[in-house]
């Protein structure tokens, strides 16, 4: 089992370096007892970075995935460095911060955009995906082209007049008894999730989510809205990209 160390609170998403122990060695990969690397899931791509054993050179982390309760880190590097690894070996992990922070900015922007789309049109999000500098939001119905400018104005306002982002853990029974009213997403919670990790943008959105997020909407920065894409179902895909690819702030 791998402890998902990035999960409990927002400051954990800003950790760039950590130490952990190897618990398994699948071919070309390692499993750690804990990790700050985010594994692919929920529309958010995996983190990248490097790991190294004491005294050794870096091994590139090329992919991170979940396998049951374990997180598998795929590695690329020289054979001498790979041979340094064994069960019980302590390694240092370093996360590609620029990539991680882009995903945090995109994910928080997507939550806010989905919430504003729902508030303005009643349309809920069926699926969201992050890739590179862009995010896509697949809606349950057709989105009016005329509403894009209102949506863009909403996002500009929340960047210039920031709202805090917070995380809380809610027991599953409590969440099921009192779910967030008017939730903008349609993705159901898997039955095994307990407690529920709830990401909240102050006064704007409350959403169960296991992804990484920024501490304030100010960190999102400027975005560029892309043309609407009609889907075969008759629904719409809304998309945007980050104008500034680099970190907008440095973590404290």
Residue, then its C-alpha position, 0 to 999 in steps of 0.5 A: x500500500x502506498x500512502x498518498x502524501x499529497x492528499x490530506x491538505x493543500x500545502x501537501x500539493x506544494x511539496x517538491x522533494x521527499x524521501x520514501x522507501x521502496x516496497x516492491x520492484x515491478x519490472x521497470x518500476x518501483x512502488x514506494x511506501x509513500x509518494x507525492x507523485x500524483x498518479x493518473x486519474x480523474x482527468x489529471x495526468x500523472x506527475x513527472x520527475x526523478x528519484x535517486x538512491x543515496x549516492x546514485x544518479x537520477x532515474x527519470x519517473x516517466x509515468x505514475x499509475x495506481x494499481x489497487x492500493x499501490x502506486x507504480x512509478x515507471x522509471x527510465x535510467x542506466x542499469x547501474x542506477x536501477x541495480x541500486x534499488x531493492x526492497x527497503x532502499x530509501x530514495x529521494x523523489x523530486x517532482x517536476x514542479x512546473x508540470x505539477x503547478x500547471x496541473x494545479x492551476x488547470x484543475x482549479x480553473x476547471x472546477x470554477x468554470x464547471x461551477x459557473x457553467x452550472x450556475x449560468x446554464x444549469x449544464x453539468x460536467x460529464x467529464x473533464x481532462x487536463x493535457x499540457x496547457x489546456x483543459x476540456x470540459x464535456x457538458x451534458x448538453x449544448x452550451x450557447x456560444x453567447x455565454x462564453x464571454x460571460x464565462x471568461x468574465x467570471x474567470x477573469x474576476x476570480x483571478x483579480x479578486x481571488x477566492x481561497x481554495x480549501x480541502x476537508x475530509x468528510x466521512x462518507x456517511x455524512x457526505x451521502x446524507x448531506x451532499x453538496x447542493x447543486x453539484x456541477x459534476x455528474x461523475x459518481x463517487x466510487x463506493x469504496x471512497x471513505x472519507x470523501x475529499x472535498x475541494x471547495x472554492x470559497x462561495x463558488x464550488x464544492x466538489x469531491x476530488x482527489x486531484x491537486x489544486x492551488x491555494x488561491x484562484x489568483x494562481x490560475x493566471x490568465x486563460x485563453x478560451x478555445x472554440x466550442x466543440x460540438x459532440x456527437x451526442x448534441x452536447x458541447x465541449x468547452x476548452x481553455x488554455x493557460x496563457x502563461x505556462x510557468x508558475x504564477x507564484x512561488x510556494x511559501 
